[in-house]
């Protein structure tokens, strides 16, 4: 079992890197598509917030997005190509901050038995329930996976900097 302090450390590390990767990115820049199979920064960051929505749901906290908004950034959703159906990048970034605060607070107050509650997260096909700690660890690993996407997408905007 991974404890709340370890989950918080991973959450905070991911959040810090995300904040550095999205710093000074405009909504228009967030819509730049990579020249290879992939998606824009708007979708990737939205996908991360959507994933955090799962954590909010599994910990019985208020969510930030409607089901329609979550679906737009769900795995296998269509690429965002013109921004008509994209959320404003500034909103996505602000919602990431709010999700960070809510998840941190929940983890700070979580008892070991809270982390041991077995669940199937919203929108994830799973054969059987697993403990919240296991799903949180998976979703935070998933978040870390996408950090590299953000780094490349940042460079596509012309930033030409080294963030990490």
PECORHU-V402245 format. One record per pair of residues at least 24 apart in sequence whose C-alpha atoms are under 10 Angstrom apart, sorted by the first residue. I is the first residue (numbers start at 1). GAP is how many residues later the second one is. D is the distance in Angstrom with one decimal. If there is no record, write none. Layout:
I,GAP,D
I,GAP,D
This chain:
1,111,9.3
1,114,8.9
1,115,8.5
1,130,9.0
1,132,7.0
1,133,7.5
1,136,9.8
2,110,9.5
2,113,8.8
2,114,9.9
2,131,6.3
2,132,7.5
2,134,9.5
2,135,7.8
3,104,9.1
3,107,9.4
3,108,9.1
3,109,7.2
3,112,7.8
3,113,9.9
3,130,7.3
3,131,10.0
3,134,9.9
4,100,9.3
4,102,9.1
4,103,5.4
4,104,7.0
4,105,8.8
4,106,6.9
4,107,8.0
4,108,7.7
4,110,9.7
4,111,7.7
4,129,7.9
4,132,9.9
5,99,9.7
5,102,7.5
5,103,7.7
5,105,9.8
6,101,9.7
6,131,9.3
7,96,9.9
7,97,9.1
7,100,7.8
7,126,7.9
7,127,10.0
7,129,7.5
7,130,6.8
7,133,8.2
8,92,9.7
8,95,8.4
8,96,6.4
8,97,9.5
8,98,9.8
8,99,6.7
8,100,8.1
8,132,9.9
9,95,9.6
10,127,8.5
10,130,7.0
10,131,8.6
10,133,9.9
10,134,8.9
11,89,7.7
11,92,8.5
11,93,7.9
11,125,9.4
11,126,9.2
11,128,9.9
11,129,6.6
11,130,9.5
11,132,9.0
11,133,9.3
12,88,8.0
12,92,8.4
13,131,9.2
14,126,7.8
14,127,9.2
14,129,7.2
14,130,6.2
14,131,9.9
14,132,9.8
14,133,7.7
15,81,8.4
15,82,8.3
15,85,7.4
15,128,9.3
15,129,9.4
15,132,9.7
17,127,9.2
17,130,7.4
17,131,9.9
17,133,9.4
17,134,9.4
17,146,8.2
17,147,7.6
18,27,8.4
18,30,9.7
18,75,9.4
18,78,9.3
18,125,9.4
18,126,9.2
18,128,9.4
18,129,6.7
18,130,9.8
18,132,7.5
18,133,8.9
18,145,10.0
19,74,8.4
19,77,9.3
19,78,9.1
20,130,9.7
20,131,9.3
20,134,9.9
20,142,9.9
20,143,6.4
20,144,8.2
21,126,8.2
21,127,9.5
21,128,9.7
21,129,6.2
21,130,6.0
21,131,9.3
21,132,8.8
21,133,6.4
21,134,9.4
21,140,9.9
21,141,9.4
21,142,6.6
21,143,8.6
22,67,9.5
22,68,10.0
22,71,8.1
22,128,7.6
22,129,8.8
22,131,9.4
22,132,7.1
22,141,9.9
23,70,9.6
23,131,9.1
23,140,9.7
24,130,9.7
24,135,9.1
25,64,8.4
25,65,9.1
25,129,7.7
25,132,7.9
25,134,8.8
26,62,9.3
26,63,7.1
26,64,7.8
26,131,9.3
27,56,9.0
27,59,9.5
27,60,9.1
27,61,6.2
27,62,4.9
27,63,6.9
27,64,9.7
27,65,10.0
28,54,9.7
28,55,8.4
28,60,9.2
28,61,8.4
28,129,9.3
29,60,9.2
29,124,9.1
29,125,8.5
29,127,8.6
29,128,5.7
29,129,9.0
30,53,9.3
30,56,9.9
30,58,9.2
30,59,6.7
30,60,9.8
30,120,9.9
30,123,8.1
30,124,8.3
30,126,9.6
30,127,7.8
31,49,7.2
31,50,7.2
31,51,7.2
31,52,6.5
31,55,8.5
31,57,10.0
31,58,8.8
31,122,9.6
31,126,9.3
32,48,9.2
32,49,8.2
32,50,9.0
32,51,9.7
32,121,7.8
32,122,9.5
32,124,7.3
32,125,7.0
33,46,8.7
33,47,8.2
33,48,7.2
33,49,9.5
33,120,8.1
33,123,8.3
33,124,9.6
34,115,10.0
34,118,8.6
34,119,7.0
34,122,7.1
34,123,9.8
35,121,9.2
37,42,9.7
38,41,7.8
38,111,8.8
38,115,9.8
39,39,8.9
39,40,5.7
39,41,7.0
39,42,8.5
39,110,8.8
39,114,8.8
40,39,7.6
40,40,6.9
40,41,8.2
40,109,9.0
40,110,8.8
40,113,6.8
40,114,9.6
40,116,9.6
41,39,9.5
41,48,8.8
41,108,7.9
41,109,6.3
41,110,9.4
41,111,9.2
41,112,5.9
41,113,7.6
41,115,9.6
41,116,9.6
42,31,9.1
42,37,9.9
42,38,7.9
42,41,8.8
42,44,7.3
42,45,7.8
42,46,8.1
42,47,6.0
42,48,9.6
42,50,7.9
42,51,9.4
42,108,9.6
42,111,9.6
43,29,8.4
43,30,6.0
43,31,9.0
43,34,9.4
43,35,9.6
43,36,7.4
43,37,6.6
43,38,9.8
43,40,9.8
43,43,7.7
43,44,8.9
43,46,9.2
43,49,9.5
44,29,7.8
44,30,9.8
44,31,9.9
44,35,10.0
44,99,9.7
44,102,7.2
44,103,9.0
44,105,7.5
44,106,7.2
44,109,9.2
45,28,8.7
45,44,8.3
45,47,7.0
45,48,7.5
45,51,8.3
45,98,9.5
45,101,8.6
45,102,9.3
45,104,9.6
45,105,7.9
46,24,8.3
46,26,8.5
46,27,5.6
46,28,8.6
46,40,8.9
46,41,8.0
46,42,9.7
46,43,8.3
46,45,9.5
46,46,6.0
46,47,8.3
46,49,9.2
46,50,8.6
47,24,9.3
47,25,8.5
47,26,4.7
47,27,6.1
47,28,7.5
47,30,9.7
47,45,9.5
47,96,9.0
47,99,9.1
48,25,8.4
48,26,9.3
48,44,9.4
48,48,8.0
48,91,9.1
48,92,9.4
48,94,8.5
48,95,6.2
48,96,9.5
48,98,7.9
48,99,9.5
49,24,8.6
49,25,10.0
49,43,7.1
49,44,8.5
49,45,9.9
49,46,7.0
49,47,5.7
49,48,9.4
49,49,9.8
49,50,7.5
49,51,9.5
49,94,9.3
50,24,6.9
50,25,9.5
50,42,9.6
50,45,9.8
50,46,9.3
50,49,9.9
51,24,9.5
51,70,9.9
51,71,9.5
51,72,9.7
51,85,9.9
51,88,6.8
51,89,8.8
51,91,8.6
51,92,7.9
52,43,9.7
52,44,8.1
52,47,6.6
52,48,8.3
52,50,10.0
52,51,8.4
52,84,9.1
52,87,7.7
52,88,8.6
52,91,8.9
53,42,9.8
53,43,9.6
53,46,7.6
53,50,9.8
53,68,9.9
53,69,8.7
54,66,9.9
54,67,6.2
54,68,5.7
54,69,7.9
54,70,9.0
54,81,9.5
54,82,9.1
54,85,8.6
55,44,8.9
55,47,9.7
55,48,7.5
55,66,7.7
55,67,8.7
55,77,8.7
55,80,8.3
55,81,6.7
55,84,8.0
55,85,9.6
56,43,7.5
56,44,9.9
56,46,7.6
56,47,6.9
56,50,9.1
56,65,9.9
56,66,9.8
57,64,7.7
57,65,7.0
58,59,9.6
58,60,9.7
58,61,7.3
58,62,8.1
58,63,6.1
58,64,7.4
58,74,7.3
58,77,9.1
58,78,9.1
59,43,9.7
59,44,8.3
59,47,7.5
59,48,9.3
59,51,9.6
59,55,8.7
59,56,9.1
59,58,9.7
59,60,9.9
59,62,9.8
59,73,8.1
59,77,9.9
60,46,9.5
61,38,9.7
61,41,7.7
61,42,8.6
61,45,8.5
62,37,9.6
62,40,8.8
63,32,9.7
63,35,9.8
63,36,8.3
63,39,9.7
64,28,9.8
64,31,6.8
64,32,9.4
64,34,8.3
64,35,7.9
65,27,9.8
65,30,8.7
70,53,9.9
71,52,9.6
74,49,8.9
75,48,9.9
